[in-house]
Amino acid sequence: MNQSGWRLLVKTAVDRSAALVGLAVAAPVLLGAAVAVRATMGSPVLFRQKRPGRDERTFEIVKFRTMREATDAEGNPLSDAERLTAVGRWLRATSIDELPQLFNVLRGDLSLVGPRPLLVRYLPRYSPAQRRRHEVMPGVTGWAQIHGRNTISWEEKFALDVWYVEHWSLALDARILIETVGRVLRRDGVSSDGHATMPEFQGTPVRT
């Protein structure tokens, strides 16, 4: 269902109202996380990166840093697993690293629910069907996040994103938010096997 008209207005109003309440309630947690990151990793406390949103327009996403800056002898960044700190691992496991994205919701860059915004360099690697994930607002959580998050393949993740695009409704958003709470409390799907998060998406092989 196309995100437009009164449904989009309601979605936006709910997003921004919930983000305001969430930031107020989570203020002590945000402060504690910022202090922990600053003490263990130094500055900056926040991780900022350009991501594509609806219609592939880019915006700057903000999260708490979870990785230290470290390189090998040739100056190449170490793997995610090697750069991820103990504090960072805990922030990811509890999803506290995602809380600053509520500021993105307030700015209108993100919705509470939608396909997760990924890296800009992935854009040319998507198939035409996979690119449909950018037809709707990206989200802090989404249909793929409650169906495996980082434990499913990229192809499965994108198929779930496209399913959300085709079946979006306010009721579905409410369901996803409720199920997300349970997933976060259980710390489900934080990383795929053998990786700190997910392996890089290289594109879906074309079947012949």
Order of alpha helices (4+ residues) and beta strands (2+ residues): alpha-alpha-beta-beta-alpha-alpha-alpha-beta-beta-alpha-alpha
